[in-house]
Amino acid sequence: MPQYLSPGVYVEEVPSSSAPIAGVGTSTAGFIGEVAAAVTMPEQPGKLDAQSNPVPYTVVAAGQPQLITSWLAFKNSFGDIQAGNNTLAHAVYGFFNNGGTRCWITRVADVDSATQVTNALADFAAIDEIAIVAAPGARSIAVQGAILDHCENSGDRFAIIDGQRTTTLTPAAIKGGDATATPPTNPLRNSNYGAIYWPWIAVFDPASNATIFQPPSGHLAGIYARVDTLRGVHKAPANEVIRGSVGLENLLSRADQDGLNPAGINVIRSFDGTVTVWGARTIGGDANGEWKYVPVRRLFLFLRESIDEGTRWAVFEPNDRALWAKITRNVTAFLTNVWRSGALFGATPAEAFYVKCDDETNPPEVRDLGQVITEIGVAVVKPAEFVIFRISQWAGPGQ
């Protein structure tokens, strides 16, 4: 307490005991991909060696996460599209072309090496801003499973998985299962912390001057970022055109998709030549219950991380009713803004969510453990996956 010894007016600056909760970012991607050590690197503008020869950039070392904020920055760090940097380069180009703005990239020698990818994921764990994780072109079930494990353990990020290249239109085949193999292989497990997309997309390859097929995960990460920016994380990243794609490796009909969508295989389809994302389910689909939709899971990741980061001021504060009121006020203000963005269902905030932090949630036995418990309930808006119109003949008014 300050001492006041002489009569007078004292004006003091008092720091706020709480701070508004700000929404965390949801669209920064973490990519793991193959880049050969011998790739050709672009020349550094205006830089010459002792013999007046142009000096090229140096490729980023393997296993070292690099923040990339533009396609030019990627080329200067990992090289242009070429042999030895084909899949990752196309994926990152597709990311920026479809609306992505920030990504972290770790270079590995083999994207299907579980050891190398696991080490890269361990580095990603320390980069808090990463919200989307992908290893473009990885088809190893062990690698894809490690990415799902990473997202589930972190609790604040979402995986985008590439489906297998196959002509067998079953969820098991697209998820990597093969009952005819010796020994039989098991498909990728279900998870509501990731989504799988299929088939691979066709893009123009400037290195070969031809159209080639590439995994869609990099382009999808860009679409996630684009939709997050334009509409919000609660909007499904579906019914969206994949910029830069000129075709598909497999063309599917509605009947074909009928056998895949319930299992959480997000199909990419072509409508009049326009390549469009036509699914928004987590891996497992109906089996995931209330978490079967991508935007629902990602919205909760956003809410959890935002509230976690925005209420750290409360740690070690006196656990009394004044603290409970501050927590209630801050969380309510945050969720009111989320509701106004269209992410929560209800005509009023009272219909959309509730926040409860009081004597009932914090009895003496809870306070004695050093805990303060707040209950939060939200009514999420789910995607209109099936738009149904019922049409019948009508005789007209008065009939």
C-alpha positions in Angstrom: 0.0 0.0 0.0 1.3 3.5 -0.8 1.9 6.0 2.0 0.1 9.3 2.0 1.9 11.7 4.4 1.0 15.2 3.1 -2.5 16.5 2.3 -3.2 16.8 -1.4 -4.6 15.0 -4.5 -2.7 11.9 -5.6 -3.2 10.5 -9.1 -2.0 7.0 -9.7 -1.9 4.6 -12.6 -3.4 1.3 -11.7 -2.8 -1.6 -14.0 -5.9 -3.6 -14.9 -6.3 -6.8 -13.0 -7.7 -8.5 -16.1 -7.4 -8.2 -19.8 -9.9 -8.8 -22.6 -9.7 -12.2 -24.3 -8.5 -11.9 -27.8 -9.1 -14.7 -30.4 -6.1 -16.7 -31.3 -5.0 -17.3 -34.9 -6.3 -20.3 -36.6 -4.7 -20.4 -40.0 -0.9 -20.6 -39.6 0.2 -23.9 -41.1 3.1 -26.2 -40.2 4.4 -28.2 -43.3 6.8 -31.1 -43.2 8.2 -32.0 -46.6 11.0 -33.4 -48.7 13.6 -31.1 -50.1 16.9 -32.6 -51.5 20.1 -31.1 -50.3 21.3 -30.6 -53.9 18.4 -28.4 -55.1 19.2 -25.4 -57.3 18.8 -22.2 -55.3 18.1 -18.7 -56.8 20.7 -16.1 -56.9 20.9 -13.4 -54.2 20.2 -10.0 -55.9 23.4 -7.9 -56.3 25.6 -10.3 -54.4 28.8 -11.6 -56.1 31.7 -13.7 -54.9 35.4 -12.9 -55.2 35.3 -14.0 -58.9 32.3 -11.8 -59.5 30.0 -14.8 -59.8 26.4 -14.5 -58.5 26.0 -16.0 -55.0 22.9 -18.3 -54.6 20.9 -18.5 -51.4 21.6 -21.5 -49.2 18.9 -24.1 -48.6 17.6 -24.2 -45.1 19.1 -27.0 -43.1 17.1 -30.2 -42.6 15.2 -30.4 -39.3 15.2 -26.6 -38.8 11.7 -25.0 -38.8 11.5 -21.9 -41.0 8.8 -19.2 -40.9 7.7 -18.5 -44.5 5.3 -15.6 -45.3 5.3 -15.6 -49.1 6.1 -17.7 -52.2 9.2 -15.7 -52.8 10.4 -16.3 -49.3 9.9 -20.1 -49.9 11.9 -20.0 -53.1 14.8 -18.2 -51.4 14.8 -20.7 -48.5 14.1 -24.0 -50.2 14.3 -23.4 -54.0 11.8 -23.2 -56.8 9.6 -26.1 -58.1 12.1 -28.6 -59.5 13.3 -32.2 -59.2 14.1 -32.7 -55.5 11.6 -30.1 -54.4 8.4 -30.9 -56.3 5.7 -32.0 -53.9 6.5 -29.6 -51.1 6.9 -26.6 -53.5 3.6 -27.3 -55.2 1.9 -27.6 -51.8 3.3 -24.3 -50.5 2.5 -22.5 -53.7 -1.0 -23.9 -53.5 -1.2 -22.7 -49.9 -0.4 -19.1 -50.7 -2.4 -19.2 -53.9 -5.5 -20.3 -52.0 -5.3 -17.6 -49.3 -2.6 -18.7 -46.8 -0.4 -16.1 -45.4 1.9 -17.7 -42.8 3.4 -21.1 -42.5 6.3 -22.9 -40.8 8.2 -25.4 -42.9 10.6 -28.2 -41.8 12.6 -29.9 -44.4 13.2 -33.7 -44.2 14.9 -36.2 -46.5 12.0 -38.6 -46.5 8.5 -37.5 -45.7 7.4 -41.2 -45.1 10.1 -41.6 -42.4 8.2 -41.8 -39.1 11.4 -40.9 -37.2 12.2 -37.8 -39.3 8.6 -36.6 -39.2 8.3 -37.3 -35.4 11.4 -35.2 -34.8 9.9 -32.4 -36.9 6.6 -32.5 -35.0 8.6 -32.2 -31.7 10.0 -28.9 -33.0 6.5 -27.8 -34.1 5.3 -28.4 -30.5 7.2 -25.3 -29.3 5.7 -23.0 -32.0 2.5 -21.9 -30.5 1.0 -20.1 -33.5 0.8 -23.3 -35.6 -2.9 -24.3 -36.0 -2.8 -26.6 -39.0 -0.4 -29.5 -39.6 0.3 -31.3 -42.9 3.0 -33.5 -44.5 2.1 -33.1 -48.2 2.5 -36.4 -50.0 3.1 -38.6 -46.9 1.4 -41.9 -47.4 2.9 -43.9 -44.5 0.2 -44.8 -42.0 2.8 -44.4 -39.2 3.6 -40.9 -40.3 -0.1 -39.9 -40.7 -0.8 -41.4 -37.3 2.0 -39.5 -35.8 0.6 -36.2 -37.1 -2.8 -37.1 -35.6 -1.1 -37.9 -32.3 0.7 -34.6 -32.3 -2.6 -32.6 -32.9 -4.5 -34.6 -30.3 -1.7 -34.2 -27.7 -1.3 -30.5 -28.3 -5.0 -29.9 -28.1 -4.8 -26.7 -30.2 -4.1 -27.8 -33.8 -5.7 -29.7 -36.7 -4.3 -32.2 -39.2 -4.9 -32.2 -42.9 -4.2 -35.7 -44.3 -3.8 -36.7 -48.0 -5.7 -39.8 -49.0 -3.9 -42.7 -50.7 -3.6 -42.9 -54.4 -6.0 -45.7 -55.2 -8.8 -46.6 -57.6 -10.7 -48.6 -55.0 -13.6 -46.5 -53.8 -13.7 -47.6 -50.2 -12.9 -45.7 -47.0 -10.4 -48.4 -45.9 -8.4 -48.2 -49.2 -8.3 -44.4 -49.2 -7.1 -44.5 -45.6 -4.3 -46.9 -46.5 -5.8 -50.3 -45.6 -5.3 -53.3 -47.8 -6.9 -56.6 -46.9 -5.3 -58.4 -49.8 -1.7 -57.4 -48.8 0.6 -59.9 -47.1 0.3 -59.3 -44.2 -2.9 -57.2 -44.4 -2.5 -53.6 -43.6 -4.8 -51.6 -41.3 -6.2 -48.2 -42.4 -5.5 -44.9 -40.7 -7.4 -44.7 -37.5 -10.3 -42.3 -36.9 -9.7 -38.9 -35.3 -11.7 -35.8 -34.8 -8.5 -33.8 -34.8 -7.9 -34.2 -38.5 -9.5 -34.4 -41.9 -8.6 -36.6 -44.9 -9.1 -35.4 -48.5 -9.2 -37.4 -51.7 -8.4 -37.7 -54.6 -5.2 -36.0 -55.6 -5.5 -32.9 -57.8 -4.0 -32.0 -61.2 -1.8 -29.0 -61.4 0.5 -27.5 -64.0 4.1 -28.2 -63.4 6.5 -25.6 -64.7 9.5 -27.8 -64.3 8.2 -30.4 -66.7 5.8 -28.1 -68.6 3.1 -30.7 -68.1 0.1 -31.5 -65.9 0.9 -33.7 -62.9 -1.0 -35.0 -59.9 -0.2 -33.6 -56.5 -1.5 -34.2 -52.9 -4.2 -31.7 -52.0 -3.2 -30.9 -48.4 -1.2 -27.8 -49.1 -4.0 -26.3 -51.2 -6.5 -27.2 -48.5 -4.5 -25.5 -45.8 -4.7 -22.4 -47.9 -8.5 -22.8 -48.2 -8.8 -23.2 -44.4 -6.9 -19.8 -44.1 -9.0 -18.1 -46.7 -12.3 -19.2 -45.2 -11.1 -18.3 -41.7 -10.3 -14.8 -42.9 -13.4 -14.1 -45.0 -16.0 -15.9 -42.9 -14.5 -17.3 -39.7 -13.3 -20.6 -38.3 -16.9 -21.7 -37.8 -17.5 -21.8 -41.5 -16.8 -25.2 -43.1 -13.9 -25.1 -45.5 -16.1 -26.7 -48.2 -17.9 -25.8 -51.3 -14.7 -23.9 -52.1 -12.9 -23.8 -55.4 -9.3 -25.1 -55.3 -7.3 -22.4 -57.1 -4.6 -23.7 -59.3 -6.1 -27.1 -59.8 -7.0 -28.0 -63.4 -8.4 -31.5 -62.8 -8.5 -34.6 -60.6 -6.9 -38.0 -60.6 -10.3 -39.6 -60.0 -13.6 -38.3 -61.0 -16.5 -39.1 -58.7 -20.2 -39.0 -58.9 -22.7 -38.4 -56.0 -23.3 -42.2 -55.9 -19.5 -42.7 -55.5 -19.4 -40.2 -52.6 -22.4 -41.8 -50.9 -20.0 -44.6 -49.8 -17.3 -42.3 -48.6 -18.8 -39.3 -46.9 -20.4 -41.0 -43.9 -16.9 -42.4 -43.0 -15.3 -39.0 -43.1 -13.6 -39.1 -46.5 -13.8 -35.6 -47.8 -14.2 -35.9 -51.5 -12.9 -33.3 -54.0 -15.2 -33.2 -57.1 -15.3 -31.4 -60.4 -18.4 -29.5 -61.3 -18.4 -28.2 -64.9 -14.6 -28.3 -64.8 -14.4 -26.4 -61.5 -12.4 -28.4 -58.9 -14.3 -28.0 -55.6 -14.0 -29.3 -52.0 -17.2 -31.2 -51.4 -16.8 -32.5 -47.8 -16.2 -31.1 -44.3 -16.0 -34.1 -42.0 -13.3 -35.3 -39.5 -11.7 -38.6 -40.1 -14.3 -41.2 -39.1 -17.3 -39.0 -39.9 -20.5 -40.4 -38.3 -18.3 -42.5 -35.9 -17.1 -39.2 -34.3 -20.5 -38.2 -33.0 -20.7 -34.6 -32.0 -17.2 -34.0 -33.5 -17.9 -35.2 -37.0 -17.7 -31.8 -38.6 -14.4 -30.0 -39.3 -15.7 -26.5 -38.3 -17.1 -27.7 -35.0 -13.8 -29.2 -33.9 -11.8 -26.2 -35.1 -14.2 -23.8 -33.4 -13.7 -25.5 -30.1 -9.9 -25.5 -30.6 -10.2 -21.8 -31.2 -12.3 -21.2 -28.1 -10.1 -23.4 -25.8 -6.9 -21.7 -26.9 -8.3 -18.2 -26.8 -9.7 -18.6 -23.3 -6.5 -20.4 -22.1 -4.3 -17.6 -23.3 -6.7 -14.8 -22.4 -7.2 -15.7 -18.8 -3.7 -16.4 -17.6 -3.9 -13.2 -15.6 -6.1 -15.1 -13.2 -3.4 -17.6 -12.1 -2.5 -17.0 -8.4 -5.1 -14.3 -7.9 -7.1 -14.4 -4.7 -9.8 -17.1 -5.2 -12.8 -15.2 -4.2 -16.1 -13.9 -5.6 -14.4 -10.8 -7.1 -12.2 -13.1 -9.2 -15.2 -15.2 -10.2 -17.0 -12.1 -11.4 -14.0 -10.9 -13.4 -13.6 -14.3 -15.1 -17.3 -14.4 -15.9 -17.3 -10.9 -17.3 -14.2 -11.5 -19.5 -15.4 -14.9 -20.9 -18.9 -13.5 -21.5 -17.5 -10.5 -23.4 -15.4 -12.8 -25.5 -18.2 -15.3 -26.3 -20.5 -12.4 -27.1 -18.1 -11.4 -29.9 -17.9 -15.0 -31.1 -21.8 -15.1 -31.2 -21.9 -11.8 -33.1 -19.5 -13.3 -35.7 -22.2 -16.0 -36.4 -20.3 -18.9 -34.8 -23.0 -19.6 -32.2 -26.6 -20.5 -32.5 -29.2 -18.3 -30.9 -31.1 -15.0 -31.3 -29.5 -13.6 -28.1 -26.3 -14.3 -26.2 -28.3 -16.0 -23.5 -29.5 -18.5 -26.1 -26.0 -19.0 -27.6 -23.9 -19.6 -24.5 -23.6 -19.6 -20.7 -20.8 -18.9 -18.3 -21.0 -20.1 -14.7 -18.3 -19.3 -12.1 -19.8 -19.1 -8.6 -20.2 -20.7 -5.2 -21.7 -23.8 -6.8 -18.8 -24.5 -9.1 -16.3 -23.4 -6.5 -17.2 -24.9 -3.1 -14.7 -24.9 -0.2 -13.2 -28.3 -1.1 -12.4 -27.0 -4.6 -10.9 -23.8 -3.4 -8.8 -25.8 -0.9 -7.2 -27.5 -3.8 -6.2 -24.2 -5.3 -8.7 -24.5 -8.1 -11.2 -22.1 -9.7 -13.7 -23.8 -11.9 -15.7 -22.1 -14.6 -18.4 -24.0 -16.6 -19.0 -22.8 -20.2 -21.7 -24.1 -22.6 -21.9 -23.0 -26.2 -24.5 -23.7 -28.9 -22.4 -24.2 -32.0 -23.6 -23.6 -35.5 -23.2 -26.7 -37.6 -22.8 -26.8 -41.4 -25.9 -27.2 -43.7 -24.4 -30.4 -45.2 -27.7 -31.5 -46.7 -29.9 -28.8 -48.3 -33.3 -30.3 -48.9 -36.2 -28.8 -50.8 -39.6 -30.5 -50.8 -41.6 -29.7 -53.9 -45.1 -30.7 -54.7 -47.9 -29.6 -57.0 -50.2 -26.8 -55.7 -53.6 -26.0 -57.0 -53.3 -22.4 -56.0 -54.9 -20.2 -53.3 -58.4 -21.0 -52.4 -58.2 -24.5 -53.8 
